Amino acid sequence: MMKRDGKKRKAWLKAGFTLIELMVVLAIMGILLTIAQPSLKRSIIKADETVLKENLFQIRDAIDQYYADNGSYPQDLEALVSADDRTRSYLRGIPKDPITRLPDWITVAFEGEEGGIFDVHSASPLVALDGTPYNTW
């Protein structure tokens, strides 16, 4: 009797999975993915926000260095990238806004006699996870 049960068990193991078993596994995987998706989206948005903060810091720091070296603010962001005989290059390139995926920034002009770019903001009309608009950062 033992031998016979052992043969049945081996035959059942070789048969593979039934259609119902595969459907149950796929349903469970679908449920788990549905639960994980909002968390994944939030993580991607948080990463983009961190990159945006870093890019804004780098551009603002380059503007401050330009002002310290030249006594005036740059007329455009390209002045931070291009080097000539008088000035050095402050950025390797204008970074992209990770929210809009473009190198477009809102520039804030200095309200003095010299003019020039005093500050930059994101050009995105969207709102951050903390509720503040990106274009106010």
C-alpha positions in Angstrom: 0.0 0.0 0.0 2.9 2.4 0.7 4.4 1.8 -2.6 1.2 2.6 -4.4 0.6 5.9 -2.6 4.2 7.0 -3.3 3.7 6.4 -7.0 0.5 8.4 -7.0 2.2 11.3 -5.3 5.1 11.3 -7.8 2.7 11.2 -10.7 0.8 14.2 -9.2 4.0 16.2 -8.7 5.0 15.6 -12.4 1.6 16.8 -13.7 2.3 20.5 -13.1 0.0 23.3 -12.0 -3.7 23.4 -12.8 -5.3 26.3 -14.5 -7.1 27.3 -11.3 -3.8 27.3 -9.4 -2.2 29.6 -12.0 -5.2 31.9 -12.0 -5.1 32.2 -8.2 -1.4 33.1 -8.3 -2.0 35.7 -11.0 -4.9 37.2 -9.0 -2.7 37.4 -5.8 0.0 39.1 -7.8 -2.5 41.6 -9.3 -3.7 42.5 -5.8 -0.2 43.0 -4.5 0.7 45.2 -7.5 -2.4 47.3 -7.0 -1.5 47.8 -3.3 2.1 48.7 -4.1 1.5 51.1 -7.0 0.6 54.3 -5.0 3.6 53.8 -2.8 5.8 53.5 -5.9 4.4 56.6 -7.5 4.9 58.6 -4.2 8.6 57.4 -4.1 9.2 58.6 -7.7 7.6 62.0 -7.0 9.7 62.3 -3.8 12.9 61.5 -5.8 11.9 64.1 -8.4 11.4 66.7 -5.7 14.8 66.0 -4.2 16.4 66.4 -7.6 14.5 69.7 -8.1 15.7 71.0 -4.8 19.3 70.1 -5.7 19.1 71.7 -9.2 17.6 74.9 -7.7 20.4 75.0 -5.1 23.1 74.5 -7.8 21.7 77.3 -10.1 21.2 79.7 -7.2 24.7 79.0 -5.9 26.1 79.6 -9.4 24.2 82.9 -9.6 25.7 83.9 -6.2 29.2 83.0 -7.4 28.7 85.0 -10.6 27.6 88.0 -8.6 30.6 87.7 -6.2 33.1 87.5 -9.2 31.5 90.2 -11.4 29.6 92.5 -9.1 26.4 92.1 -11.2 23.9 89.4 -11.8 23.9 87.3 -15.0 21.5 88.5 -17.8 20.4 85.0 -18.5 21.1 81.4 -17.4 23.4 80.9 -20.4 25.9 83.3 -18.9 26.5 80.8 -16.1 27.4 78.1 -18.6 29.4 80.0 -21.2 32.9 81.1 -20.3 34.8 84.0 -22.0 37.9 86.1 -21.3 36.2 88.0 -18.5 34.2 85.3 -16.8 34.5 81.6 -16.0 31.9 78.9 -16.4 29.8 78.3 -13.3 27.7 75.4 -14.5 28.5 72.6 -17.0 25.1 72.9 -18.4 21.7 74.2 -17.4 20.0 71.4 -15.4 16.6 70.1 -16.4 13.6 70.6 -14.2 12.8 67.1 -13.2 9.1 67.9 -12.9 8.7 69.4 -16.4 11.6 67.3 -17.9 12.8 70.5 -19.6 15.6 73.0 -18.9 13.0 75.8 -18.6 13.1 77.9 -15.4 11.2 80.9 -14.2 13.8 83.6 -13.7 13.4 86.4 -11.2 15.0 89.7 -12.2 16.9 91.9 -9.7 15.1 95.1 -8.9 18.2 97.3 -9.0 20.1 99.3 -11.6 22.2 96.4 -12.7 19.2 94.1 -13.5 20.0 90.5 -14.3 18.7 87.2 -12.9 18.5 87.2 -9.1 16.6 83.9 -8.5 15.1 81.0 -10.3 12.0 78.9 -9.7 10.5 75.7 -11.3 8.3 76.4 -14.3 5.9 73.6 -13.3 2.3 74.5 -12.4 1.9 71.3 -10.3 1.8 71.1 -6.6 4.3 69.2 -4.4 3.5 66.4 -2.0 3.7 69.0 0.9 1.0 71.1 -0.8 3.2 74.0 -2.0 3.4 74.8 -5.7 6.7 73.9 -7.4 6.9 77.3 -8.9 7.3 78.9 -5.5 10.3 76.8 -4.5 
